[in-house]
Amino acid sequence: MSRARKPDWLKSRPPSGQEFAGIRETLREYDLHTVCEEANCPNLGECWSGRAGPDGSDGPGDSGGGGTATFMLMGDRCSRACNFCDVETGGMEALDPDEPENVADAVAEIGLDYVVLTSVDRDDLPDQGAGHFAETIREIKARHPGILVEVLIPDFQGEDRLVRKIIDAEPDVIAHNVETVERLQFPVRDRRAGYKQSLSVLEQVERESDIYTKTSIMLGHGEYDHEVYQTLADLRERGVDIVTLGQYLRPSRDHLEVQRYDHPVKYKTWRRVAEEELGFLYCASGPMVRSSYKAGELFVDAVLREGKSVEEARGFARSTSRSQSNS
């Protein structure tokens, strides 16, 4: 199955357009990295060019603002070696003290009203980069009070005090990805990561704040349906608000092979299970959905900025979709 031709529903358009070129130029000007580029995201073309995304949004906050990008903090090299990820391992450099300000400047120049921040793992640093991450959040919030900030954080080795630094910076959404079912944590993830550790991070955010929590599951590693269901149930038991499900795509021959390609209809089923049976506030589920790209942004924006109810926000996010089968 893993050697089979990719199904038609997994085709994506190559990067193009004025918005794409403008964002790339801005990122190079400020010497910034994006997970879009470093992780070879299949949605980069749609994302940067401002076209509708895999969960159907037309742009951040649906403001007609065009493309978006997920900023990757603390360099482009990671201290961990997850077998699904295309970010390079090792050779990390010292943190750039100007990065928080540069990100805030780039956000203004690109014209975002919803920004996503993520980072590499930096186990080599005394605080694993939590302080730098928090400073970037504060810098953006101070300069752009109306902006919504979503962060996709590492596990910080499960250290409560480091997770609390992110909570105290008051982003609007804190995401941390469990990535796969418990049985497959290794070889999918680095051995320093772990299912229970990831659950504890999400549970702490839910326990200590009113910030929305979010996580993501990749399908296609050989997981069974009952394991996916158990993972969703475990996440909801910890109070996680938003979950995304997407198809794992092999970045190169050096990475794990794809074991299965699930049809979009199955993703719709998981969405119904997550929302209607388990009670997640929102589930973005589709083959091309990625956790740090347009997966739930419209929902969060509708709730926080426009004051819509959960049902209204779900309907708003999906009615905006031009690819309803993947939302």
KEKE-3310 file (N, C-alpha, C; in steps of 0.2 Angstrom, whole numbers, plus 5000, padded with zeros to 4 digits):
npx = (5004:5010:5018:5010:5002:4999:4983:4970:4965:4975:4982:4991:4993:5007:5018:5013:5010:5006:5005:5011:5025:5027:5026:5037:5047:5047:5049:5063:5069:5068:5075:5069:5061:5049:5038:5031:5040:5051:5046:5042:5028:5013:5003:5008:5008:4994:4992:5001:4998:4985:4974:4959:4960:4964:4954:4945:4946:4947:4957:4967:4956:4946:4946:4949:4962:4972:4986:4994:5006:5015:5026:5042:5050:5067:5077:5081:5084:5083:5083:5079:5074:5062:5054:5045:5046:5053:5062:5078:5090:5101:5116:5112:5110:5115:5101:5093:5092:5085:5074:5060:5056:5058:5049:5037:5037:5037:5024:5016:5020:5016:5002:4993:4979:4978:4989:5001:5012:5026:5039:5056:5062:5072:5081:5093:5095:5094:5081:5074:5070:5058:5056:5060:5051:5039:5042:5041:5028:5022:5028:5022:5008:5009:5012:5002:4987:4975:4976:4975:4983:4990:4999:5010:5017:5033:5035:5043:5049:5039:5040:5032:5035:5040:5030:5021:5027:5023:5009:5008:5011:5000:4994:4981:4977:4984:4993:4998:5005:5000:5002:5002:4995:4995:5003:5011:5020:5034:5041:5037:5039:5052:5062:5062:5050:5033:5018:5010:5017:5014:5000:5000:5005:4995:4984:4989:4988:4975:4970:4976:4972:4961:4963:4961:4964:4973:4976:4984:4982:4991:4986:4989:5000:4999:4990:4976:4958:4951:4962:4963:4951:4952:4963:4957:4947:4955:4961:4950:4946:4956:4952:4954:4951:4951:4954:4964:4964:4974:4982:4997:5011:5025:5040:5053:5063:5070:5062:5048:5038:5022:5008:4995:4982:4969:4952:4944:4930:4931:4938:4928:4920:4927:4927:4914:4913:4922:4916:4902:4900:4911:4913:4922:4925:4928:4933:4944:4946:4953:4962:4972:4973:4983:4991:4996:4991:4978:4969:4956:4957:4947:4936:4940:4943:4930:4923:4931:4933:4921:4911:4903:4892:4897:4891:4887:4900:4906:4898:4900:4914:4914:4905:4911:4920:4928:4931:4924:4923:4935:4934)
npy = (4994:5006:5009:5012:5021:5038:5043:5053:5063:5068:5077:5092:5110:5118:5130:5147:5164:5181:5184:5173:5176:5188:5185:5176:5185:5194:5186:5182:5194:5197:5187:5175:5159:5147:5134:5129:5129:5122:5110:5105:5107:5101:5110:5122:5130:5134:5140:5151:5158:5162:5155:5145:5134:5117:5115:5124:5138:5155:5164:5171:5174:5176:5189:5193:5195:5187:5177:5167:5162:5150:5154:5148:5146:5149:5144:5133:5120:5105:5098:5085:5069:5065:5053:5055:5068:5082:5092:5096:5088:5092:5102:5115:5132:5147:5156:5169:5185:5195:5190:5189:5202:5204:5194:5200:5212:5207:5201:5212:5218:5208:5208:5201:5195:5184:5174:5160:5152:5142:5130:5123:5109:5112:5105:5107:5119:5129:5132:5126:5134:5140:5153:5162:5159:5163:5177:5181:5179:5189:5200:5201:5203:5215:5224:5222:5223:5218:5206:5188:5175:5159:5146:5132:5121:5114:5099:5102:5093:5090:5098:5107:5121:5126:5125:5133:5146:5148:5148:5159:5170:5172:5167:5165:5152:5137:5124:5107:5093:5077:5068:5053:5037:5029:5016:5018:5028:5028:5020:5033:5045:5055:5047:5054:5060:5057:5048:5050:5060:5070:5071:5076:5089:5095:5094:5101:5114:5116:5114:5125:5137:5147:5146:5141:5124:5113:5099:5087:5073:5061:5051:5035:5028:5015:5013:5007:5008:5007:5012:5025:5030:5028:5037:5049:5049:5049:5062:5070:5068:5074:5087:5093:5105:5107:5097:5090:5080:5072:5066:5057:5060:5054:5062:5060:5046:5042:5043:5037:5024:5026:5018:5017:5025:5034:5036:5052:5051:5044:5052:5062:5054:5052:5066:5068:5059:5064:5077:5075:5064:5063:5076:5087:5104:5108:5100:5098:5089:5079:5073:5082:5091:5100:5103:5115:5124:5133:5125:5126:5139:5148:5144:5147:5161:5165:5163:5169:5183:5187:5182:5172:5157:5140:5131:5140:5145:5133:5131:5143:5142:5130:5134:5143:5136:5130:5118:5107:5093:5090:5096)
npz = (5000:5004:4994:4983:4971:4974:4980:4970:4978:4985:4979:4976:4973:4965:4973:4970:4964:4968:4982:4988:4983:4989:5003:5005:5002:5012:5023:5021:5021:5035:5040:5044:5048:5042:5046:5036:5025:5030:5034:5022:5019:5011:5008:5005:4994:4992:5005:5006:4995:4998:4994:4997:5010:5017:5027:5023:5025:5019:5022:5035:5049:5040:5034:5021:5019:5012:5010:5022:5035:5045:5058:5062:5076:5084:5075:5062:5064:5073:5090:5091:5083:5075:5065:5056:5051:5042:5046:5049:5060:5074:5076:5080:5083:5092:5100:5091:5097:5092:5086:5091:5090:5076:5071:5075:5067:5054:5054:5055:5042:5033:5036:5044:5054:5062:5069:5068:5078:5079:5084:5083:5092:5107:5116:5120:5127:5142:5147:5137:5127:5130:5136:5126:5116:5123:5124:5111:5109:5117:5112:5099:5104:5111:5101:5092:5097:5094:5088:5085:5092:5089:5096:5093:5102:5109:5119:5130:5138:5147:5158:5170:5174:5163:5153:5159:5157:5144:5145:5153:5145:5138:5125:5112:5108:5113:5106:5106:5099:5099:5089:5085:5088:5104:5104:5093:5096:5096:5082:5077:5083:5091:5104:5115:5116:5120:5123:5135:5141:5132:5133:5146:5145:5138:5147:5158:5152:5150:5163:5170:5164:5154:5141:5124:5119:5108:5097:5086:5075:5065:5052:5044:5048:5051:5061:5071:5069:5082:5090:5086:5090:5104:5107:5104:5113:5125:5124:5124:5137:5144:5142:5130:5117:5103:5089:5076:5061:5049:5034:5034:5025:5016:5018:5012:5006:5016:5027:5037:5029:5021:5027:5024:5014:5019:5014:5010:5015:5026:5035:5037:5044:5056:5060:5064:5074:5083:5086:5088:5096:5105:5110:5106:5103:5091:5075:5063:5049:5037:5022:5018:5029:5040:5056:5059:5050:5044:5051:5060:5062:5058:5065:5079:5077:5074:5086:5096:5091:5085:5094:5092:5095:5098:5089:5079:5075:5071:5059:5052:5049:5041:5031:5024:5017:5002:4999:5004:5007:5014:5026)
capx = (5000:5014:5022:5005:5002:4995:4976:4969:4963:4981:4986:4991:4995:5013:5018:5013:5005:5009:5005:5017:5031:5028:5028:5044:5052:5047:5053:5070:5071:5069:5079:5064:5059:5042:5037:5029:5046:5056:5043:5039:5021:5010:4999:5012:5006:4988:4993:5005:4994:4979:4968:4955:4964:4961:4948:4941:4946:4950:4962:4966:4951:4941:4946:4951:4969:4976:4990:4997:5012:5017:5033:5045:5055:5073:5081:5078:5087:5079:5087:5076:5074:5056:5055:5040:5047:5058:5066:5085:5092:5107:5119:5108:5114:5112:5095:5093:5089:5080:5069:5054:5054:5057:5042:5031:5038:5034:5017:5013:5021:5012:4995:4990:4976:4978:4996:5003:5019:5028:5046:5059:5063:5078:5083:5100:5094:5092:5074:5072:5067:5051:5056:5061:5044:5035:5044:5038:5020:5021:5030:5016:5002:5010:5012:4996:4983:4969:4978:4974:4990:4990:5006:5011:5023:5036:5033:5047:5050:5034:5041:5027:5037:5041:5024:5018:5029:5019:5002:5008:5011:4993:4991:4974:4977:4990:4993:5004:5003:5001:5005:4999:4992:5000:5007:5016:5024:5040:5046:5035:5042:5059:5061:5061:5043:5029:5010:5008:5020:5010:4994:5001:5006:4988:4980:4991:4986:4967:4969:4978:4970:4955:4966:4959:4969:4972:4981:4984:4984:4992:4984:4993:5006:4997:4985:4969:4952:4950:4967:4962:4946:4955:4967:4952:4944:4960:4962:4944:4946:4960:4949:4957:4945:4951:4958:4964:4967:4977:4986:5004:5014:5032:5044:5058:5064:5074:5057:5044:5034:5015:5005:4988:4979:4962:4948:4940:4924:4933:4940:4922:4917:4931:4925:4907:4914:4925:4912:4895:4900:4916:4912:4927:4922:4929:4937:4946:4948:4954:4968:4977:4973:4989:4989:4998:4989:4971:4965:4952:4958:4941:4932:4943:4941:4922:4921:4934:4933:4915:4907:4898:4892:4901:4888:4888:4906:4907:4894:4903:4920:4913:4901:4916:4924:4927:4933:4920:4925:4941:4934)
capy = (5000:5012:5010:5013:5028:5043:5045:5059:5068:5070:5081:5099:5114:5121:5137:5152:5170:5187:5183:5169:5179:5193:5183:5174:5190:5197:5181:5182:5201:5197:5181:5170:5152:5144:5127:5128:5127:5117:5103:5103:5106:5100:5115:5129:5134:5137:5144:5158:5162:5165:5152:5141:5129:5110:5115:5128:5145:5159:5168:5172:5178:5178:5196:5194:5197:5184:5172:5166:5158:5148:5155:5143:5150:5146:5141:5128:5113:5103:5093:5078:5066:5061:5049:5058:5075:5084:5097:5093:5087:5094:5108:5121:5138:5151:5160:5176:5189:5200:5186:5191:5209:5203:5191:5205:5216:5203:5200:5218:5219:5203:5210:5195:5196:5178:5172:5154:5152:5135:5130:5116:5107:5114:5102:5109:5126:5128:5132:5123:5139:5142:5160:5165:5158:5168:5184:5182:5180:5196:5206:5202:5205:5222:5228:5221:5221:5214:5200:5182:5171:5152:5143:5125:5121:5107:5096:5105:5087:5089:5102:5112:5128:5129:5125:5139:5152:5149:5150:5166:5175:5173:5167:5163:5145:5133:5117:5103:5088:5070:5065:5047:5033:5027:5011:5020:5034:5026:5024:5039:5051:5054:5043:5059:5062:5052:5049:5052:5067:5075:5072:5080:5096:5098:5094:5107:5121:5116:5115:5131:5143:5147:5146:5135:5119:5110:5094:5084:5066:5059:5044:5032:5025:5008:5013:5004:5012:5008:5016:5032:5032:5029:5043:5055:5049:5052:5069:5074:5067:5079:5094:5097:5108:5106:5091:5089:5074:5073:5060:5057:5060:5053:5068:5057:5039:5041:5043:5031:5023:5027:5012:5017:5031:5034:5040:5058:5049:5041:5058:5064:5050:5054:5072:5067:5055:5069:5082:5073:5058:5064:5083:5092:5110:5108:5095:5099:5082:5078:5071:5087:5095:5100:5106:5122:5128:5134:5120:5128:5146:5152:5143:5151:5168:5167:5162:5175:5189:5188:5180:5167:5151:5135:5129:5145:5145:5128:5132:5148:5139:5126:5137:5147:5131:5128:5111:5104:5086:5090:5100)
capz = (5000:5005:4987:4978:4968:4979:4977:4967:4983:4989:4974:4978:4968:4967:4975:4965:4965:4971:4989:4989:4982:4994:5010:5005:5002:5019:5028:5019:5024:5042:5042:5048:5045:5043:5046:5029:5021:5033:5035:5016:5019:5005:5007:5005:4988:4994:5011:5005:4990:5000:4992:5002:5013:5017:5031:5020:5026:5014:5024:5042:5051:5035:5033:5015:5020:5008:5013:5029:5036:5052:5059:5066:5080:5087:5070:5057:5066:5079:5094:5091:5076:5073:5059:5051:5050:5037:5049:5050:5067:5076:5073:5082:5084:5098:5098:5089:5102:5088:5082:5093:5086:5069:5069:5076:5061:5048:5055:5053:5035:5029:5037:5047:5060:5065:5067:5071:5080:5081:5085:5084:5099:5109:5122:5122:5130:5149:5147:5131:5123:5133:5137:5119:5114:5127:5123:5104:5110:5121:5107:5094:5107:5113:5095:5088:5102:5091:5084:5088:5092:5091:5097:5093:5106:5110:5126:5135:5142:5152:5164:5172:5175:5156:5150:5162:5154:5138:5147:5156:5139:5136:5118:5112:5107:5114:5103:5106:5095:5101:5083:5083:5094:5109:5102:5088:5097:5093:5079:5073:5086:5094:5110:5121:5116:5123:5123:5142:5142:5128:5137:5153:5143:5136:5153:5162:5149:5152:5171:5173:5160:5150:5134:5120:5118:5102:5095:5080:5074:5058:5050:5039:5051:5053:5067:5070:5071:5089:5093:5085:5095:5111:5107:5104:5120:5130:5123:5127:5144:5147:5141:5124:5114:5095:5086:5068:5058:5042:5031:5034:5018:5017:5015:5008:5006:5023:5032:5038:5024:5022:5028:5021:5013:5020:5009:5013:5018:5033:5039:5039:5050:5062:5062:5067:5081:5088:5088:5090:5101:5111:5112:5105:5101:5083:5073:5056:5047:5030:5020:5018:5035:5044:5062:5060:5044:5043:5054:5066:5063:5057:5071:5084:5076:5075:5094:5100:5089:5084:5099:5090:5098:5096:5083:5074:5073:5066:5053:5049:5047:5036:5025:5020:5013:4995:4999:5010:5008:5018:5032)
cpx = (5004:5017:5017:5005:4997:4988:4975:4968:4969:4985:4986:4995:5002:5013:5018:5009:5009:5010:5010:5023:5032:5029:5035:5049:5052:5050:5060:5073:5072:5073:5075:5063:5052:5042:5034:5034:5050:5053:5040:5032:5018:5005:5002:5009:4999:4988:4996:5001:4987:4973:4965:4960:4960:4955:4943:4941:4949:4956:4962:4961:4946:4941:4948:4958:4974:4980:4992:5003:5013:5024:5036:5051:5061:5077:5077:5081:5085:5084:5084:5075:5068:5056:5049:5042:5053:5063:5073:5086:5099:5110:5115:5112:5111:5106:5097:5089:5084:5074:5062:5051:5053:5051:5037:5031:5035:5027:5013:5014:5016:5004:4991:4985:4975:4985:4997:5010:5021:5036:5049:5060:5071:5080:5089:5100:5092:5085:5071:5068:5061:5051:5056:5054:5039:5036:5041:5031:5019:5023:5025:5010:5003:5010:5005:4990:4977:4970:4977:4981:4989:4997:5005:5017:5026:5033:5037:5048:5045:5035:5036:5029:5038:5035:5020:5020:5025:5012:5002:5008:5005:4991:4984:4972:4983:4989:4999:5001:5005:5004:5002:4997:4997:5005:5012:5020:5031:5039:5044:5039:5049:5057:5060:5054:5040:5022:5008:5011:5016:5003:4994:5002:4999:4984:4982:4988:4978:4966:4971:4976:4964:4957:4963:4965:4967:4978:4980:4986:4985:4989:4988:4999:5005:4993:4979:4964:4951:4955:4966:4956:4948:4959:4962:4949:4949:4961:4956:4944:4950:4958:4951:4951:4945:4956:4958:4967:4968:4981:4993:5006:5022:5036:5050:5059:5068:5068:5053:5039:5026:5012:4998:4986:4972:4958:4945:4934:4926:4935:4933:4919:4921:4929:4918:4908:4917:4920:4905:4895:4905:4916:4917:4923:4923:4934:4938:4949:4948:4961:4974:4977:4980:4988:4991:4996:4981:4967:4961:4953:4951:4936:4934:4941:4934:4920:4924:4933:4925:4909:4902:4898:4896:4898:4888:4895:4908:4904:4897:4910:4919:4909:4906:4920:4922:4929:4930:4921:4930:4940:4930)
cpy = (5006:5014:5012:5020:5032:5044:5052:5065:5070:5075:5088:5103:5117:5128:5142:5158:5175:5187:5179:5172:5184:5191:5180:5179:5193:5192:5181:5189:5201:5191:5176:5164:5151:5137:5125:5126:5121:5110:5101:5102:5106:5106:5122:5133:5138:5142:5151:5162:5164:5161:5147:5135:5122:5110:5120:5135:5148:5163:5169:5176:5180:5185:5198:5196:5193:5178:5172:5162:5156:5149:5150:5146:5146:5142:5136:5121:5111:5098:5086:5076:5062:5059:5051:5065:5077:5089:5093:5093:5089:5100:5115:5126:5142:5155:5167:5181:5194:5196:5188:5197:5208:5199:5196:5210:5213:5202:5206:5219:5214:5205:5204:5198:5190:5175:5165:5154:5144:5135:5123:5115:5109:5112:5104:5116:5125:5128:5129:5128:5142:5150:5164:5164:5163:5175:5185:5183:5187:5201:5207:5205:5213:5226:5228:5219:5217:5208:5193:5178:5164:5150:5135:5124:5114:5105:5099:5099:5087:5093:5108:5119:5131:5130:5132:5145:5153:5152:5157:5172:5176:5173:5165:5156:5142:5126:5114:5096:5081:5066:5058:5043:5031:5022:5013:5026:5034:5020:5031:5045:5049:5050:5048:5061:5056:5053:5052:5059:5072:5077:5077:5087:5099:5099:5100:5114:5121:5117:5122:5138:5142:5147:5140:5130:5115:5105:5091:5077:5065:5052:5042:5029:5017:5008:5010:5009:5013:5012:5023:5034:5033:5035:5049:5055:5051:5059:5073:5073:5072:5087:5097:5099:5107:5101:5092:5083:5074:5067:5061:5056:5059:5059:5065:5049:5037:5041:5037:5030:5024:5020:5011:5024:5031:5039:5046:5056:5047:5047:5062:5061:5052:5061:5072:5064:5060:5074:5080:5068:5060:5072:5088:5098:5110:5103:5097:5092:5081:5076:5076:5092:5094:5105:5113:5126:5128:5129:5122:5136:5150:5150:5147:5159:5170:5167:5168:5182:5192:5186:5175:5161:5146:5132:5134:5146:5139:5129:5138:5146:5135:5129:5141:5142:5130:5121:5107:5097:5085:5093:5096)
cpz = (5000:4998:4982:4976:4973:4976:4975:4972:4987:4984:4977:4973:4970:4969:4969:4967:4968:4979:4991:4989:4988:5001:5010:5005:5009:5024:5027:5022:5031:5045:5046:5044:5046:5042:5039:5024:5023:5033:5028:5016:5013:5003:5006:4999:4990:5000:5009:4999:4992:4997:4998:5004:5014:5022:5029:5021:5020:5016:5032:5044:5046:5033:5026:5014:5016:5012:5020:5030:5044:5053:5064:5069:5082:5082:5066:5058:5073:5083:5094:5083:5075:5066:5054:5048:5046:5040:5051:5058:5068:5073:5075:5084:5090:5095:5096:5093:5098:5085:5085:5090:5079:5067:5070:5070:5055:5049:5053:5045:5031:5030:5039:5053:5064:5064:5071:5072:5082:5082:5084:5091:5101:5116:5125:5126:5137:5150:5141:5126:5125:5133:5131:5116:5117:5125:5116:5105:5112:5116:5102:5098:5109:5107:5091:5093:5100:5088:5088:5087:5094:5091:5097:5096:5107:5117:5131:5141:5148:5158:5165:5171:5168:5152:5153:5159:5147:5140:5150:5151:5136:5128:5118:5111:5109:5111:5105:5103:5098:5095:5081:5089:5098:5107:5097:5089:5095:5089:5076:5076:5089:5101:5116:5121:5119:5124:5130:5143:5138:5131:5143:5151:5142:5142:5157:5159:5151:5159:5173:5169:5157:5142:5130:5119:5111:5101:5089:5080:5067:5057:5045:5041:5052:5059:5065:5072:5079:5093:5092:5089:5102:5112:5108:5111:5125:5130:5126:5134:5148:5145:5135:5120:5106:5093:5079:5067:5051:5040:5032:5027:5020:5014:5011:5009:5013:5029:5032:5032:5026:5022:5024:5020:5014:5016:5013:5017:5025:5037:5041:5045:5056:5065:5066:5074:5086:5090:5092:5096:5107:5113:5111:5102:5093:5081:5065:5054:5040:5028:5020:5023:5038:5050:5063:5054:5043:5046:5060:5067:5063:5063:5077:5083:5077:5082:5097:5098:5088:5089:5097:5094:5095:5089:5078:5071:5069:5059:5049:5045:5041:5030:5021:5016:5006:4994:5004:5012:5013:5025:5038)
residu = (MET:SER:ARG:ALA:ARG:LYS:PRO:ASP:TRP:LEU:LYS:SER:ARG:PRO:PRO:SER:GLY:GLN:GLU:PHE:ALA:GLY:ILE:ARG:GLU:THR:LEU:ARG:GLU:TYR:ASP:LEU:HIS:THR:VAL:CYS:GLU:GLU:ALA:ASN:CYS:PRO:ASN:LEU:GLY:GLU:CYS:TRP:SER:GLY:ARG:ALA:GLY:PRO:ASP:GLY:SER:ASP:GLY:PRO:GLY:ASP:SER:GLY:GLY:GLY:GLY:THR:ALA:THR:PHE:MET:LEU:MET:GLY:ASP:ARG:CYS:SER:ARG:ALA:CYS:ASN:PHE:CYS:ASP:VAL:GLU:THR:GLY:GLY:MET:GLU:ALA:LEU:ASP:PRO:ASP:GLU:PRO:GLU:ASN:VAL:ALA:ASP:ALA:VAL:ALA:GLU:ILE:GLY:LEU:ASP:TYR:VAL:VAL:LEU:THR:SER:VAL:ASP:ARG:ASP:ASP:LEU:PRO:ASP:GLN:GLY:ALA:GLY:HIS:PHE:ALA:GLU:THR:ILE:ARG:GLU:ILE:LYS:ALA:ARG:HIS:PRO:GLY:ILE:LEU:VAL:GLU:VAL:LEU:ILE:PRO:ASP:PHE:GLN:GLY:GLU:ASP:ARG:LEU:VAL:ARG:LYS:ILE:ILE:ASP:ALA:GLU:PRO:ASP:VAL:ILE:ALA:HIS:ASN:VAL:GLU:THR:VAL:GLU:ARG:LEU:GLN:PHE:PRO:VAL:ARG:ASP:ARG:ARG:ALA:GLY:TYR:LYS:GLN:SER:LEU:SER:VAL:LEU:GLU:GLN:VAL:GLU:ARG:GLU:SER:ASP:ILE:TYR:THR:LYS:THR:SER:ILE:MET:LEU:GLY:HIS:GLY:GLU:TYR:ASP:HIS:GLU:VAL:TYR:GLN:THR:LEU:ALA:ASP:LEU:ARG:GLU:ARG:GLY:VAL:ASP:ILE:VAL:THR:LEU:GLY:GLN:TYR:LEU:ARG:PRO:SER:ARG:ASP:HIS:LEU:GLU:VAL:GLN:ARG:TYR:ASP:HIS:PRO:VAL:LYS:TYR:LYS:THR:TRP:ARG:ARG:VAL:ALA:GLU:GLU:GLU:LEU:GLY:PHE:LEU:TYR:CYS:ALA:SER:GLY:PRO:MET:VAL:ARG:SER:SER:TYR:LYS:ALA:GLY:GLU:LEU:PHE:VAL:ASP:ALA:VAL:LEU:ARG:GLU:GLY:LYS:SER:VAL:GLU:GLU:ALA:ARG:GLY:PHE:ALA:ARG:SER:THR:SER:ARG:SER:GLN:SER:ASN:SER)
# end
